[in-house]
Amino acid sequence: MGELESGRKYGLKTRLVRGGLKRSENGETSEALYLTSGFAYDNPETAEARFKGEDPGYTYSRFANPTVSMFEERMALIEGSPVARATATGMAAVTTALLCHLRQGDHVIAARAMFGGCRYVVEDVLPRYGIASTLVDGCNLDAWRAGVKPNTKVLFLETPANPTLEIIDLRAVAEIAHAAGARLIVDNVFATPVLQRPMEFGADIVVYSATKHIDGQGRCLGGVILCDKKFLDDHLQIFMRNTGPSISPFNAWVMIKALETLDLRVRAMCDHASAVADALALGPKVSRVIYPGRADHPQAELARAQMSLGGSLVSFYLDGGKDLAFRFAKALKLIDISNNLGDAKSLITHPTTTTHFRLTPQARAELGITDGMMRLSVGLEDPADLIDDLQQALNSL
């Protein structure tokens, strides 16, 4: 009882609550937490069959775990993906999705606007293994086309991008990738599967930092890779088994329970973010506000075509440098200073000195990440209180 009927198309809210549910003989209503590293066998023949893949049972939690499997199945159902695999962190998901199938001599094209850790993997880690990379302006489709080489195997992007909130045309970039015989990998962390499902636009692989909106309450780390069964069988499964970026059963259980409210939380955050963005646009010392849900966003039409709402992130520029940005952050009384995002609590980040501080000044300038730029992750507080806090901090300048 309680499991989703096979073959029936359930709505997103139902999938978020009941997807992948498997109850033990005890009939628990909350998903069971299998906090175990290993599993016992009735006999050695069973152990042999499981290691050969002839018996579907579990062998070791680095390979698979019943709680982790429930989380993976639920994520696959809500994303509309054939399969999913959970990882220890979002960066483990990104790195694994790339390294599990790339080889020496391959080439990757990536949008230059992305999280600093992702850019480090593309620019610094991959070349160590003989995998070349090219960074392009993700909004320029001609740049993607010009970047393609005979050995290009992957196109990688975030949309909306961190922290510039650039919107990249998923369908167009997917067509460029497939024409080149390459795969498109999309980091969908800012949009979440509630607002955007990249596979519907042609993406081959989708990755998440589950630490962000999926947990959404700042409790634990996790990541997810979503792909087709062939990619799992040919590349991902054996790589994960032998390199070990697996999520803990406890963290997977936390993520399962958090998914039950993901739709409610994300939609409320979007409503709050929209109100906050509009208020910031009128604030003193604010020279520009970037929010995909506003008509003045450079890719507003594309954002509406790909995303159902504008998201929970707002970026804005203060009319001044680092000192002014720091004074503003210290003047906030309700909003916390943190590099995290997607949390129930609103969080403010100064990208130049935190998430993107490892980029060269030239690279930050190309992206538009200035000393006066702030990234605000809007939470679940009363939006009027958030606006009051932002206004009093701006007025104090």
DOVOVEX-720522 format. One record per residue (C-alpha): residue number from 0; residue in three letters; x, y, z. Coordinates in pm, 1 decimal, decimal comma. Layout:
+-----+------+----------+----------+----------+
: pos : code :       xx :       yy :       zz :
+-----+------+----------+----------+----------+
: NUM :  ALA :        X :        Y :        Z :
...
+-----+------+----------+----------+----------+
***
This chain:
+-----+------+----------+----------+----------+
: pos : code :       xx :       yy :       zz :
+-----+------+----------+----------+----------+
:   0 :  MET :      0,0 :      0,0 :      0,0 :
:   1 :  GLY :    108,7 :    358,0 :    -59,0 :
:   2 :  GLU :    335,5 :    286,9 :   -357,7 :
:   3 :  LEU :    263,8 :    461,4 :   -687,5 :
:   4 :  GLU :     67,8 :    248,3 :   -931,3 :
:   5 :  SER :    292,5 :    138,6 :  -1216,7 :
:   6 :  GLY :    219,9 :    299,3 :  -1552,3 :
:   7 :  ARG :     -3,1 :    575,6 :  -1416,8 :
:   8 :  LYS :    100,2 :    938,4 :  -1468,9 :
:   9 :  TYR :     88,0 :   1108,9 :  -1130,0 :
:  10 :  GLY :    118,1 :   1483,0 :  -1069,2 :
:  11 :  LEU :    436,9 :   1642,0 :   -940,1 :
:  12 :  LYS :    302,9 :   1696,2 :   -587,4 :
:  13 :  THR :    209,9 :   1327,4 :   -559,3 :
:  14 :  ARG :    547,8 :   1216,1 :   -690,8 :
:  15 :  LEU :    725,4 :   1443,0 :   -442,7 :
:  16 :  VAL :    542,6 :   1277,6 :   -152,4 :
:  17 :  ARG :    516,4 :    913,7 :   -261,1 :
:  18 :  GLY :    772,3 :    852,6 :   -534,3 :
:  19 :  GLY :    998,9 :    552,3 :   -472,9 :
:  20 :  LEU :    816,3 :    459,7 :   -152,1 :
:  21 :  LYS :    885,3 :    103,1 :    -37,0 :
:  22 :  ARG :    759,7 :     -6,5 :    302,5 :
:  23 :  SER :    905,2 :   -286,9 :    509,5 :
:  24 :  GLU :    694,1 :   -561,1 :    665,5 :
:  25 :  ASN :    632,7 :   -320,6 :    954,9 :
:  26 :  GLY :    419,5 :    -89,5 :    741,2 :
:  27 :  GLU :    583,7 :    236,2 :    852,8 :
:  28 :  THR :    427,3 :    558,0 :    717,4 :
:  29 :  SER :    757,6 :    748,0 :    720,1 :
:  30 :  GLU :   1020,5 :    604,7 :    487,5 :
:  31 :  ALA :   1250,2 :    360,0 :    664,1 :
:  32 :  LEU :   1608,2 :    461,2 :    742,3 :
:  33 :  TYR :   1847,0 :    173,4 :    669,9 :
:  34 :  LEU :   2148,3 :    299,5 :    860,1 :
:  35 :  THR :   2377,9 :     12,9 :    766,6 :
:  36 :  SER :   2702,5 :    -19,7 :    577,0 :
:  37 :  GLY :   2665,8 :   -385,4 :    482,5 :
:  38 :  PHE :   2412,3 :   -664,3 :    432,7 :
:  39 :  ALA :   2404,6 :  -1033,7 :    535,8 :
:  40 :  TYR :   2328,5 :  -1322,6 :    299,4 :
:  41 :  ASP :   2141,7 :  -1644,4 :    364,8 :
:  42 :  ASN :   2417,2 :  -1840,2 :    192,8 :
:  43 :  PRO :   2733,3 :  -1785,9 :    -16,5 :
:  44 :  GLU :   2544,2 :  -1862,2 :   -336,8 :
:  45 :  THR :   2326,4 :  -1554,5 :   -277,8 :
:  46 :  ALA :   2633,7 :  -1339,6 :   -218,4 :
:  47 :  GLU :   2787,4 :  -1466,0 :   -542,6 :
:  48 :  ALA :   2467,1 :  -1400,7 :   -737,6 :
:  49 :  ARG :   2438,6 :  -1047,0 :   -607,1 :
:  50 :  PHE :   2794,6 :   -958,4 :   -697,3 :
:  51 :  LYS :   2739,9 :  -1102,3 :  -1044,6 :
:  52 :  GLY :   2426,4 :   -893,0 :  -1083,5 :
:  53 :  GLU :   2205,1 :  -1201,7 :  -1107,1 :
:  54 :  ASP :   2022,6 :  -1123,7 :   -780,4 :
:  55 :  PRO :   1880,4 :   -772,8 :   -728,1 :
:  56 :  GLY :   1950,7 :   -758,3 :   -354,5 :
:  57 :  TYR :   2190,1 :   -524,1 :   -174,5 :
:  58 :  THR :   2556,5 :   -592,1 :   -101,0 :
:  59 :  TYR :   2718,9 :   -277,7 :     39,2 :
:  60 :  SER :   2590,2 :     76,1 :     98,4 :
:  61 :  ARG :   2866,6 :    228,6 :   -112,1 :
:  62 :  PHE :   2703,2 :     48,2 :   -406,0 :
:  63 :  ALA :   2337,7 :     84,3 :   -309,0 :
:  64 :  ASN :   2117,9 :    113,1 :     -0,4 :
:  65 :  PRO :   1738,3 :     81,2 :     37,5 :
:  66 :  THR :   1696,8 :    434,9 :    174,8 :
:  67 :  VAL :   1923,7 :    582,0 :    -91,5 :
:  68 :  SER :   1732,4 :    387,8 :   -358,2 :
:  69 :  MET :   1405,3 :    546,3 :   -244,1 :
:  70 :  PHE :   1558,6 :    892,8 :   -274,4 :
:  71 :  GLU :   1700,1 :    812,6 :   -619,1 :
:  72 :  GLU :   1372,5 :    672,1 :   -747,9 :
:  73 :  ARG :   1179,9 :    972,7 :   -619,8 :
:  74 :  MET :   1422,6 :   1214,4 :   -784,9 :
:  75 :  ALA :   1397,0 :   1026,6 :  -1114,3 :
:  76 :  LEU :   1017,5 :   1040,3 :  -1100,2 :
:  77 :  ILE :    996,8 :   1413,4 :  -1029,9 :
:  78 :  GLU :   1261,4 :   1498,1 :  -1291,4 :
:  79 :  GLY :   1114,4 :   1270,7 :  -1555,8 :
:  80 :  SER :   1443,2 :   1084,1 :  -1587,2 :
:  81 :  PRO :   1488,5 :    710,3 :  -1644,6 :
:  82 :  VAL :   1729,4 :    674,3 :  -1350,8 :
:  83 :  ALA :   1909,9 :    872,3 :  -1081,9 :
:  84 :  ARG :   2211,5 :    821,8 :   -859,0 :
:  85 :  ALA :   2272,4 :   1014,6 :   -537,4 :
:  86 :  THR :   2613,6 :   1147,3 :   -434,0 :
:  87 :  ALA :   2766,8 :   1286,3 :   -118,4 :
:  88 :  THR :   2762,0 :   1649,9 :   -239,7 :
:  89 :  GLY :   2662,0 :   1860,1 :   -536,8 :
:  90 :  MET :   3023,7 :   1895,5 :   -645,6 :
:  91 :  ALA :   3060,1 :   1516,0 :   -628,0 :
:  92 :  ALA :   2765,3 :   1496,5 :   -868,0 :
:  93 :  VAL :   2923,2 :   1743,1 :  -1112,7 :
:  94 :  THR :   3268,9 :   1584,1 :  -1100,0 :
:  95 :  THR :   3135,4 :   1229,8 :  -1128,8 :
:  96 :  ALA :   2903,8 :   1316,3 :  -1419,0 :
:  97 :  LEU :   3205,9 :   1446,8 :  -1609,0 :
:  98 :  LEU :   3485,3 :   1206,9 :  -1514,3 :
:  99 :  CYS :   3286,7 :    884,1 :  -1535,1 :
: 100 :  HIS :   3287,3 :    890,3 :  -1916,6 :
: 101 :  LEU :   3546,1 :   1144,8 :  -2033,9 :
: 102 :  ARG :   3887,9 :   1021,3 :  -2142,6 :
: 103 :  GLN :   4226,4 :   1167,4 :  -2224,1 :
: 104 :  GLY :   4200,4 :   1355,8 :  -2552,6 :
: 105 :  ASP :   3835,1 :   1455,4 :  -2505,7 :
: 106 :  HIS :   3711,1 :   1814,4 :  -2507,6 :
: 107 :  VAL :   3449,0 :   1995,5 :  -2298,0 :
: 108 :  ILE :   3273,2 :   2325,2 :  -2371,3 :
: 109 :  ALA :   3125,1 :   2504,6 :  -2070,5 :
: 110 :  ALA :   2938,0 :   2827,4 :  -2013,5 :
: 111 :  ARG :   3174,2 :   3066,2 :  -1836,1 :
: 112 :  ALA :   2909,1 :   3185,2 :  -1586,8 :
: 113 :  MET :   2893,2 :   2910,0 :  -1325,5 :
: 114 :  PHE :   2966,3 :   2828,7 :   -963,1 :
: 115 :  GLY :   3334,2 :   2872,5 :   -876,2 :
: 116 :  GLY :   3376,7 :   2504,5 :   -782,6 :
: 117 :  CYS :   3233,7 :   2389,9 :  -1116,7 :
: 118 :  ARG :   3459,6 :   2627,2 :  -1303,9 :
: 119 :  TYR :   3759,3 :   2492,1 :  -1109,4 :
: 120 :  VAL :   3674,1 :   2135,1 :  -1215,9 :
: 121 :  VAL :   3635,0 :   2235,4 :  -1581,6 :
: 122 :  GLU :   3937,2 :   2467,3 :  -1602,2 :
: 123 :  ASP :   4184,1 :   2302,1 :  -1362,1 :
: 124 :  VAL :   4091,2 :   1941,8 :  -1284,4 :
: 125 :  LEU :   3993,6 :   1809,1 :  -1627,4 :
: 126 :  PRO :   4311,0 :   1930,9 :  -1804,0 :
: 127 :  ARG :   4521,8 :   1736,2 :  -1550,9 :
: 128 :  TYR :   4382,1 :   1421,1 :  -1709,4 :
: 129 :  GLY :   4429,4 :   1535,1 :  -2065,8 :
: 130 :  ILE :   4071,9 :   1659,6 :  -2109,6 :
: 131 :  ALA :   4073,3 :   2002,0 :  -2275,8 :
: 132 :  SER :   3813,6 :   2266,9 :  -2197,7 :
: 133 :  THR :   3681,0 :   2581,9 :  -2358,5 :
: 134 :  LEU :   3474,5 :   2847,4 :  -2181,1 :
: 135 :  VAL :   3217,9 :   3040,7 :  -2382,6 :
: 136 :  ASP :   2954,6 :   3307,1 :  -2331,1 :
: 137 :  GLY :   2661,3 :   3076,6 :  -2260,7 :
: 138 :  CYS :   2406,0 :   3320,9 :  -2400,4 :
: 139 :  ASN :   2583,9 :   3335,1 :  -2736,7 :
: 140 :  LEU :   2478,5 :   3034,4 :  -2944,7 :
: 141 :  ASP :   2739,2 :   3114,7 :  -3209,8 :
: 142 :  ALA :   3006,3 :   3085,8 :  -2938,8 :
: 143 :  TRP :   2885,1 :   2734,1 :  -2855,7 :
: 144 :  ARG :   2895,1 :   2637,9 :  -3223,5 :
: 145 :  ALA :   3241,2 :   2788,0 :  -3272,7 :
: 146 :  GLY :   3371,5 :   2601,2 :  -2968,8 :
: 147 :  VAL :   3284,2 :   2257,5 :  -3105,4 :
: 148 :  LYS :   3580,0 :   2040,2 :  -3207,5 :
: 149 :  PRO :   3595,9 :   1685,9 :  -3348,5 :
: 150 :  ASN :   3680,5 :   1558,2 :  -2998,2 :
: 151 :  THR :   3407,1 :   1752,4 :  -2812,3 :
: 152 :  LYS :   3220,1 :   1509,3 :  -2588,4 :
: 153 :  VAL :   3034,5 :   1732,8 :  -2338,8 :
: 154 :  LEU :   2864,1 :   2070,9 :  -2327,2 :
: 155 :  PHE :   2811,0 :   2186,6 :  -1967,6 :
: 156 :  LEU :   2608,7 :   2475,4 :  -1829,7 :
: 157 :  GLU :   2406,7 :   2620,0 :  -1542,3 :
: 158 :  THR :   2083,2 :   2805,8 :  -1602,8 :
: 159 :  PRO :   2007,0 :   3029,8 :  -1424,3 :
: 160 :  ALA :   2379,7 :   3078,0 :  -1376,5 :
: 161 :  ASN :   2553,6 :   3147,8 :  -1046,3 :
: 162 :  PRO :   2558,1 :   3437,8 :   -951,2 :
: 163 :  THR :   2472,2 :   3636,4 :  -1265,7 :
: 164 :  LEU :   2136,2 :   3460,3 :  -1320,3 :
: 165 :  GLU :   2199,7 :   3439,0 :  -1694,4 :
: 166 :  ILE :   1945,7 :   3222,9 :  -1876,3 :
: 167 :  ILE :   2079,3 :   2987,8 :  -2143,9 :
: 168 :  ASP :   1866,5 :   2842,6 :  -2423,1 :
: 169 :  LEU :   1854,2 :   2476,3 :  -2327,2 :
: 170 :  ARG :   1687,6 :   2348,3 :  -2642,4 :
: 171 :  ALA :   1928,8 :   2530,8 :  -2873,9 :
: 172 :  VAL :   2242,0 :   2419,7 :  -2685,8 :
: 173 :  ALA :   2111,0 :   2061,3 :  -2673,4 :
: 174 :  GLU :   2073,5 :   2066,2 :  -3051,5 :
: 175 :  ILE :   2431,3 :   2194,4 :  -3088,7 :
: 176 :  ALA :   2558,8 :   1919,2 :  -2858,2 :
: 177 :  HIS :   2373,5 :   1640,4 :  -3034,6 :
: 178 :  ALA :   2476,9 :   1761,7 :  -3380,2 :
: 179 :  ALA :   2836,7 :   1724,9 :  -3259,3 :
: 180 :  GLY :   2775,3 :   1379,1 :  -3111,9 :
: 181 :  ALA :   2821,4 :   1518,5 :  -2761,5 :
: 182 :  ARG :   2613,8 :   1510,5 :  -2441,4 :
: 183 :  LEU :   2460,1 :   1812,2 :  -2269,2 :
: 184 :  ILE :   2501,4 :   1821,5 :  -1889,9 :
: 185 :  VAL :   2292,1 :   2079,4 :  -1705,3 :
: 186 :  ASP :   2336,3 :   2194,3 :  -1346,2 :
: 187 :  ASN :   1975,4 :   2276,3 :  -1256,1 :
: 188 :  VAL :   2030,6 :   2371,1 :   -892,7 :
: 189 :  PHE :   1896,1 :   2727,0 :   -909,8 :
: 190 :  ALA :   1572,9 :   2633,2 :  -1088,7 :
: 191 :  THR :   1505,5 :   2298,9 :   -914,5 :
: 192 :  PRO :   1284,7 :   2036,9 :  -1082,9 :
: 193 :  VAL :    981,6 :   2233,1 :   -961,3 :
: 194 :  LEU :   1051,2 :   2522,1 :  -1200,7 :
: 195 :  GLN :   1250,1 :   2362,1 :  -1483,4 :
: 196 :  ARG :   1322,4 :   2011,7 :  -1610,0 :
: 197 :  PRO :   1611,1 :   2030,0 :  -1859,0 :
: 198 :  MET :   1552,7 :   1684,4 :  -2005,2 :
: 199 :  GLU :   1226,8 :   1816,3 :  -2152,9 :
: 200 :  PHE :   1445,4 :   2055,4 :  -2356,6 :
: 201 :  GLY :   1693,8 :   1791,4 :  -2470,8 :
: 202 :  ALA :   1950,0 :   1769,1 :  -2189,7 :
: 203 :  ASP :   2110,5 :   1425,9 :  -2151,8 :
: 204 :  ILE :   2226,8 :   1453,3 :  -1789,9 :
: 205 :  VAL :   2103,0 :   1675,4 :  -1506,5 :
: 206 :  VAL :   2292,3 :   1735,2 :  -1182,7 :
: 207 :  TYR :   2188,2 :   1889,9 :   -851,6 :
: 208 :  SER :   2336,9 :   1999,1 :   -527,2 :
: 209 :  ALA :   2065,0 :   1851,3 :   -306,2 :
: 210 :  THR :   2219,8 :   2055,9 :    -24,8 :
: 211 :  LYS :   2034,0 :   2358,0 :   -161,9 :
: 212 :  HIS :   1655,1 :   2366,1 :   -221,4 :
: 213 :  ILE :   1606,7 :   1989,1 :   -204,1 :
: 214 :  ASP :   1709,7 :   1976,7 :    161,9 :
: 215 :  GLY :   1619,8 :   2342,6 :    190,4 :
: 216 :  GLN :   1680,6 :   2371,4 :    561,9 :
: 217 :  GLY :   2058,6 :   2377,9 :    588,3 :
: 218 :  ARG :   2092,7 :   2036,9 :    749,4 :
: 219 :  CYS :   2310,2 :   1811,1 :    536,4 :
: 220 :  LEU :   2498,1 :   1764,9 :    209,5 :
: 221 :  GLY :   2396,5 :   1570,3 :    -96,6 :
: 222 :  GLY :   2393,6 :   1558,6 :   -474,8 :
: 223 :  VAL :   2207,4 :   1385,9 :   -757,1 :
: 224 :  ILE :   2289,9 :   1274,8 :  -1113,0 :
: 225 :  LEU :   1998,2 :   1198,9 :  -1347,4 :
: 226 :  CYS :   2053,5 :   1019,8 :  -1678,3 :
: 227 :  ASP :   1934,3 :    738,8 :  -1904,7 :
: 228 :  LYS :   1985,7 :    369,5 :  -1832,8 :
: 229 :  LYS :   2255,6 :    325,6 :  -2097,3 :
: 230 :  PHE :   2473,4 :    601,8 :  -1950,2 :
: 231 :  LEU :   2423,8 :    447,6 :  -1605,4 :
: 232 :  ASP :   2520,3 :     99,4 :  -1722,1 :
: 233 :  ASP :   2807,6 :    202,0 :  -1948,6 :
: 234 :  HIS :   2972,4 :    468,5 :  -1733,1 :
: 235 :  LEU :   2817,4 :    595,0 :  -1411,6 :
: 236 :  GLN :   2744,2 :    283,3 :  -1206,2 :
: 237 :  ILE :   3089,1 :    124,1 :  -1224,0 :
: 238 :  PHE :   3259,7 :    460,1 :  -1164,2 :
: 239 :  MET :   3054,2 :    528,5 :   -852,0 :
: 240 :  ARG :   3102,9 :    175,5 :   -717,6 :
: 241 :  ASN :   3479,1 :    204,8 :   -737,9 :
: 242 :  THR :   3543,7 :    570,2 :   -653,2 :
: 243 :  GLY :   3291,1 :    603,6 :   -371,0 :
: 244 :  PRO :   3118,2 :    944,6 :   -395,3 :
: 245 :  SER :   2806,8 :    787,2 :   -239,9 :
: 246 :  ILE :   2560,5 :    967,3 :    -12,8 :
: 247 :  SER :   2504,9 :    844,0 :    342,3 :
: 248 :  PRO :   2170,7 :    670,6 :    410,7 :
: 249 :  PHE :   2090,2 :    928,0 :    679,3 :
: 250 :  ASN :   2140,8 :   1222,1 :    443,7 :
: 251 :  ALA :   1933,8 :   1046,0 :    178,2 :
: 252 :  TRP :   1655,1 :    998,9 :    432,7 :
: 253 :  VAL :   1662,1 :   1370,4 :    519,8 :
: 254 :  MET :   1637,5 :   1452,0 :    147,8 :
: 255 :  ILE :   1341,7 :   1213,8 :    104,4 :
: 256 :  LYS :   1148,5 :   1386,8 :    379,1 :
: 257 :  ALA :   1243,2 :   1730,8 :    244,8 :
: 258 :  LEU :   1113,3 :   1646,8 :   -103,0 :
: 259 :  GLU :    763,0 :   1621,1 :     41,3 :
: 260 :  THR :    753,7 :   2000,8 :     80,8 :
: 261 :  LEU :    982,7 :   2104,0 :   -208,2 :
: 262 :  ASP :    700,7 :   2231,0 :   -431,4 :
: 263 :  LEU :    544,1 :   2433,5 :   -150,1 :
: 264 :  ARG :    875,1 :   2582,0 :    -39,4 :
: 265 :  VAL :   1007,0 :   2672,0 :   -384,3 :
: 266 :  ARG :    685,0 :   2836,7 :   -498,1 :
: 267 :  ALA :    662,6 :   3042,5 :   -179,2 :
: 268 :  MET :   1028,6 :   3144,5 :   -215,6 :
: 269 :  CYS :    962,8 :   3254,2 :   -574,8 :
: 270 :  ASP :    670,4 :   3471,1 :   -466,7 :
: 271 :  HIS :    884,5 :   3629,0 :   -196,5 :
: 272 :  ALA :   1181,9 :   3676,6 :   -430,6 :
: 273 :  SER :    966,2 :   3853,2 :   -686,5 :
: 274 :  ALA :    841,6 :   4101,7 :   -425,6 :
: 275 :  VAL :   1193,1 :   4153,9 :   -289,0 :
: 276 :  ALA :   1338,0 :   4211,3 :   -637,5 :
: 277 :  ASP :   1077,3 :   4476,1 :   -714,6 :
: 278 :  ALA :   1146,6 :   4651,4 :   -384,7 :
: 279 :  LEU :   1524,4 :   4641,1 :   -435,4 :
: 280 :  ALA :   1487,8 :   4800,8 :   -778,4 :
: 281 :  LEU :   1354,0 :   5110,8 :   -604,0 :
: 282 :  GLY :   1613,5 :   5113,1 :   -326,6 :
: 283 :  PRO :   1880,7 :   5378,1 :   -276,8 :
: 284 :  LYS :   2235,7 :   5280,6 :   -377,7 :
: 285 :  VAL :   2101,2 :   4991,2 :   -592,5 :
: 286 :  SER :   2215,5 :   5044,1 :   -950,5 :
: 287 :  ARG :   2072,5 :   4722,3 :  -1099,0 :
: 288 :  VAL :   1860,6 :   4422,7 :  -1000,5 :
: 289 :  ILE :   1879,7 :   4086,6 :  -1180,8 :
: 290 :  TYR :   1583,6 :   3852,4 :  -1141,3 :
: 291 :  PRO :   1461,3 :   3610,8 :  -1411,1 :
: 292 :  GLY :   1100,8 :   3686,3 :  -1323,7 :
: 293 :  ARG :   1129,5 :   4059,1 :  -1399,5 :
: 294 :  ALA :   1055,7 :   4204,9 :  -1740,6 :
: 295 :  ASP :   1389,3 :   4390,1 :  -1739,7 :
: 296 :  HIS :   1594,6 :   4068,1 :  -1721,3 :
: 297 :  PRO :   1802,9 :   4041,5 :  -2044,0 :
: 298 :  GLN :   1657,9 :   3695,8 :  -2119,3 :
: 299 :  ALA :   1313,4 :   3748,5 :  -1964,9 :
: 300 :  GLU :   1128,4 :   3588,0 :  -2256,0 :
: 301 :  LEU :   1354,1 :   3282,2 :  -2256,0 :
: 302 :  ALA :   1319,2 :   3255,1 :  -1877,2 :
: 303 :  ARG :    940,5 :   3243,5 :  -1912,5 :
: 304 :  ALA :    970,3 :   2976,7 :  -2181,7 :
: 305 :  GLN :   1192,5 :   2748,3 :  -1972,7 :
: 306 :  MET :   1094,1 :   2821,0 :  -1611,9 :
: 307 :  SER :    747,4 :   2825,8 :  -1458,2 :
: 308 :  LEU :    851,3 :   3099,7 :  -1208,1 :
: 309 :  GLY :   1148,5 :   3333,0 :  -1161,5 :
: 310 :  GLY :   1330,9 :   3138,5 :   -891,1 :
: 311 :  SER :   1438,3 :   3216,3 :   -535,8 :
: 312 :  LEU :   1766,1 :   3398,0 :   -617,8 :
: 313 :  VAL :   1801,6 :   3772,0 :   -670,1 :
: 314 :  SER :   2130,4 :   3939,5 :   -763,3 :
: 315 :  PHE :   2181,7 :   4313,6 :   -740,6 :
: 316 :  TYR :   2454,4 :   4574,5 :   -768,1 :
: 317 :  LEU :   2525,9 :   4836,6 :   -505,9 :
: 318 :  ASP :   2653,2 :   5171,7 :   -628,1 :
: 319 :  GLY :   2993,0 :   5128,9 :   -465,4 :
: 320 :  GLY :   3273,7 :   4881,5 :   -398,6 :
: 321 :  LYS :   3362,0 :   4618,2 :   -143,2 :
: 322 :  ASP :   3352,5 :   4853,1 :    155,7 :
: 323 :  LEU :   2996,9 :   4960,7 :     75,2 :
: 324 :  ALA :   2889,6 :   4598,9 :     15,1 :
: 325 :  PHE :   3035,0 :   4492,9 :    349,5 :
: 326 :  ARG :   2867,9 :   4784,8 :    530,1 :
: 327 :  PHE :   2537,6 :   4685,3 :    374,0 :
: 328 :  ALA :   2573,7 :   4319,1 :    476,5 :
: 329 :  LYS :   2667,6 :   4412,0 :    832,5 :
: 330 :  ALA :   2365,1 :   4643,6 :    856,9 :
: 331 :  LEU :   2120,3 :   4358,5 :    789,0 :
: 332 :  LYS :   1940,0 :   4245,9 :   1102,8 :
: 333 :  LEU :   1726,0 :   3957,4 :    977,7 :
: 334 :  ILE :   1900,8 :   3819,5 :    669,1 :
: 335 :  ASP :   2206,0 :   3603,2 :    739,9 :
: 336 :  ILE :   2545,9 :   3632,3 :    571,7 :
: 337 :  SER :   2621,1 :   3291,0 :    418,7 :
: 338 :  ASN :   2750,7 :   3131,3 :    100,1 :
: 339 :  ASN :   2469,0 :   2874,6 :     97,1 :
: 340 :  LEU :   2138,5 :   2915,1 :    -90,0 :
: 341 :  GLY :   1796,6 :   2757,7 :   -128,2 :
: 342 :  ASP :   1744,1 :   2763,4 :    248,0 :
: 343 :  ALA :   1423,5 :   2840,5 :    438,9 :
: 344 :  LYS :   1621,3 :   3130,6 :    587,4 :
: 345 :  SER :   1716,0 :   3420,5 :    359,2 :
: 346 :  LEU :   2091,9 :   3438,0 :    297,3 :
: 347 :  ILE :   2309,8 :   3713,5 :    147,9 :
: 348 :  THR :   2638,7 :   3644,2 :    -29,8 :
: 349 :  HIS :   2918,8 :   3866,0 :   -159,4 :
: 350 :  PRO :   3038,5 :   3649,6 :   -453,8 :
: 351 :  THR :   3366,1 :   3836,8 :   -515,1 :
: 352 :  THR :   3503,5 :   3741,2 :   -173,1 :
: 353 :  THR :   3337,1 :   3398,7 :   -129,2 :
: 354 :  THR :   3194,2 :   3170,6 :   -399,5 :
: 355 :  HIS :   3393,1 :   3328,0 :   -685,5 :
: 356 :  PHE :   3700,6 :   3462,2 :   -506,9 :
: 357 :  ARG :   3932,4 :   3212,3 :   -679,9 :
: 358 :  LEU :   3850,8 :   3358,2 :  -1021,1 :
: 359 :  THR :   4095,9 :   3611,7 :  -1157,2 :
: 360 :  PRO :   3985,2 :   3976,4 :  -1154,0 :
: 361 :  GLN :   3968,8 :   3957,9 :  -1533,1 :
: 362 :  ALA :   3741,5 :   3652,0 :  -1524,8 :
: 363 :  ARG :   3510,5 :   3819,1 :  -1272,4 :
: 364 :  ALA :   3500,4 :   4133,8 :  -1484,1 :
: 365 :  GLU :   3401,3 :   3930,0 :  -1792,0 :
: 366 :  LEU :   3111,2 :   3783,2 :  -1597,1 :
: 367 :  GLY :   3004,8 :   4112,2 :  -1441,9 :
: 368 :  ILE :   3087,8 :   4001,1 :  -1088,1 :
: 369 :  THR :   3193,4 :   4330,0 :   -931,7 :
: 370 :  ASP :   3283,3 :   4427,4 :   -576,5 :
: 371 :  GLY :   2937,5 :   4580,1 :   -546,4 :
: 372 :  MET :   2746,6 :   4267,8 :   -650,1 :
: 373 :  MET :   2534,8 :   4081,3 :   -394,4 :
: 374 :  ARG :   2350,0 :   3749,9 :   -431,3 :
: 375 :  LEU :   2037,4 :   3707,6 :   -219,7 :
: 376 :  SER :   1875,9 :   3369,2 :   -162,0 :
: 377 :  VAL :   1521,0 :   3452,5 :    -57,4 :
: 378 :  GLY :   1366,7 :   3224,7 :    203,4 :
: 379 :  LEU :   1033,2 :   3166,7 :    368,3 :
: 380 :  GLU :   1017,3 :   3465,3 :    601,3 :
: 381 :  ASP :    740,2 :   3720,6 :    559,4 :
: 382 :  PRO :    843,3 :   3917,0 :    247,4 :
: 383 :  ALA :    743,4 :   4245,0 :    414,5 :
: 384 :  ASP :    998,9 :   4175,4 :    689,1 :
: 385 :  LEU :   1268,7 :   4095,4 :    433,5 :
: 386 :  ILE :   1195,6 :   4415,5 :    242,0 :
: 387 :  ASP :   1205,3 :   4619,8 :    564,5 :
: 388 :  ASP :   1541,9 :   4467,3 :    653,6 :
: 389 :  LEU :   1689,2 :   4539,0 :    310,0 :
: 390 :  GLN :   1553,8 :   4894,3 :    309,2 :
: 391 :  GLN :   1688,1 :   4980,3 :    651,8 :
: 392 :  ALA :   2030,2 :   4842,8 :    551,2 :
: 393 :  LEU :   2024,9 :   5046,6 :    229,7 :
: 394 :  ASN :   1914,3 :   5359,0 :    414,4 :
: 395 :  SER :   2200,3 :   5317,0 :    660,2 :
: 396 :  LEU :   2445,2 :   5365,8 :    372,3 :
+-----+------+----------+----------+----------+
***
